[in-house]
């Protein structure tokens, strides 16, 4: 396939000289194009566009002509690698991944090792010389397909072989995984389309105000195998620490595993130092690529990678989801590095993130004699107190509750959004629970060990996700002073220069309109009329973005509030919109 001009539903990043539209190919495929254009090693791929997804939902079936284009895309991969899809020698296996234009980590489906059947398993065994590897690939694929395409709800991960997985699927949904790789591929693409309308995806988009009609692209990429041999593995690297924002590589590596093992949290991987000790040259190449992507992206990056027989492959790079603390630190440091101007740094931090940072902390000395129930990896900092529940439905039904799970999956997202904190028995700092909690700015402690669910459910606890400890009962908290934090102080100075009004802790200008009697929860319904000639306003209602906008539009020159920076950021954002 030497050109893509005749394709309606597909784009081949390898063959596109100009930057493809992120809205058309999704963030994942766009990142593949970008990494390849930077000279980094990326497995070849093609992408089914978001337009195909839109047509799928509009028509209720796969778009006309897509089957033929999928065949053309597979021929491209076969030619590129000298392999055959479904072949009895040198078989080609692919991953089928979602790729929305706006990153939604962990919300939609991924199917690995697609194209496997009994014939392909035998071919993999002959090529690798390792029948156990080939059998494991087949078992994994059968489980992926059973869950994500056929809708099997049984736990298939611990079943010993493909025969057992097939039997469990047949018993649960009375269906079988097709042997025909083309049938597998068509059904997998449809399943990824459908996952964009799943409950978890809808809940995530609603929480972040993302439109529901954007659809998803589907990236189909040649497999590289982190579970091939002892010189193989998989991992996730953040170019900057997503918890506190420090400029240091942060991530995990799992020897002889596949990417889903790390993300799912079912297996706790090793720190990146393990990779540095085991394969120094691969580790050095990874850090060099990370530095390149951080620099070119002008932001912290979340990089997925696989090592196959000692060779590094990059699978994705995207702006890293980060905690509020990390967002502030990274924005300030990018200014210090000359990457951003202060005005752009202000746009990298949200009002909600600053409010999160200003939430109370455990009071000094309060935890000294408190009972520690469990401890784990601090994955997303913050403090929360509440009743522990063990299902996402219970978290939704119990305001302020704390969700504890063995590990989390995309099906838990609605409960994670509702919970005041998340705790897991398994997983590390790049697991699903950790990444999604950081995106939500929800306190999260992962990897607390077996028995955590039983030990905590039904109890009232205090989670200190900054230290990774969970205490019995409710501990006292104390307020945070934003003026004592150097990064917040610098952001405040920049925001003061850019804001169209003054924000003070005590009123300087007269006359003052005091709206403290108006509840912030009623904003939008009871936003008070500001009397003509008012110079200064105070009250909780004027600390929210709608209140800030109303004050600016009324010609107010000063807002009085205890915490200045969130109001300044809201004022700067509104000023940019109307300028």
C-alpha positions, 0 to 999 in steps of 0.5 A: 500500500503506497498511498492512502489517498483512496482510503475513506475510513483509514489513515496510515501514519507511516505514509502521512507526511503532513501532521494528521488531524487529531480529531480524525485519527485520535490521540493514540495514532497521532502520537504514533505519527509524532514519535515516528517523525522524531525518529523513534522506534514504533511498531507499524500501524494504521487507524480507523478514523473517528468518521468511521465511528460516527458512521457506525452509530449513525447507520447501525452497522459497519460503514460500507467499504470498511471491510475492504480497507481493513484488508488493505491496512493488514496488507500494509502491515504484512508487507512492512514486516514480512508476516501473514495475518493468520499465517501458518508461518511467521504469523502477524498478530495485532493490537486493537486499541481505542483512540479518542481525540481527547485523552480518556485513559483506561475508559475504552477497550483494548484487545491484544494478540488479535489474529491468534488461533490454533494454527497461529499458536503452532506457528508462534511456537515453531518460530519462537522455540517456546510452546509455553509463550505461544500458548500464553499468547493464545490464552490471553487473546481468547480472554480479551476477546471473550470479555470485550467482544462476547461480553463474558463476565467470568474472571478469566485471568487465572484460568490455566489455558485456552481450553479452560478459557473457551469453556468458561466463555461458552458456559457464560455467554454460549458463544465461541471465539472465531478462528477466522482472524478477519472475523476477529478483526471486524468484531473487535473494531465494532467492540471498540466503537461500542466501548466509546458509548459504555457507562464508564466512558459516558461517566468520564466524559460527563465528569470532564465536560467532554462531548459525547458525539466525538466518537473514537478512532481505532488503532490497529498496530503490529504486536510486539511481545513483552512476554516473549522471553527473559529479555522482554518486558513492558512498562510505563514511564512518566517524564516528570513525576505525576504525583509531585511534579519533580523533574525526574523519570517516574514509572514501572517495568514488568519483565516478561509481561504485556502492557495490560498487566501493568495497567490493570494493577493485577500484577505489581511491577518493578520500579524503573531502576530494575530496567536500568540494572538489567538492561542499561542500554535499553534504559538509557535509550528509553530516557533519551526518547523520554527527554525528546518527547518531553521537550517536543511536547512542551509538557510532561509525557506518559509513555507506554513501551515494550521491550522485545528481546532487548529491543525498545519499542514505543507504543504511545506518548500523551500528556501525562495525567497528574495531580494538582500538586504536580500540575502546579510544579510542572507549570512553574518549572516549564517557565524556569526552563524557558519552555513556557511563558508565565501566561501560558503556564497559567493556562496549564493549571485549573481553578479546581486543581488549586482548590484541591491543593488548598483542601485541609491536611491532617493536623500536625501531630494528629497521626502520631498515635493513630492506628494505621490499618493498612499502608501502600503506595501513595498514588494520588495525594490528599486526605479524605475521611469516610465510610469504606465501601467495596463496590462502585454502586455503593460509592455512588449511593454513599456520599463521601465514601471511600472505595476499596477494591482488589484492583480497579478496572474501567467498569469501576470508574463511576464509583471512583468519580463518586468516592472521596478516596480510592484504596486497592490491594494490588497494583503500582503507581502506573496502574489503572487506579493510580492513573484515573485517580490522579486525573480525578484528583482523588486521594488514592493508595494502591498496593496495600496487600491481600486482605485489605478489602476485608480489613477496611469495608464497613469502617470509618477511616482517614486516608492520607494518600500523601504518605500512603497510610490509612488510619482508623477513625476520623483524624483532625485536619488543618487549613493550608496557607497558599502564601507559604508555598513558593510555587503557588506564590509565583503563580499568584504573582503571574496571575495578578499581572494578567487578571482584569481586577484585584483579588484581596483577602480584605476589602480595599475599595468601597463600596463593597457588596457582600453576598455571603448569605448566598450559597455557592451551591445555588450559583446560576440560579440565585446569582445576585444582581450587583448594584451599579457603582460597586467597586468590591464584592465578597462572598463565596458566590464570587469565588466560583467561575460564574461569580467571577465572570459576573463581577468582571462583567459588572465592572467590579474592580476587586473580589475579596476572598480568603484564597486568592489564586483560584479567583485570579485564575478564573478571572484570567480565564474569563479575560482571555475568552472575552479579549 
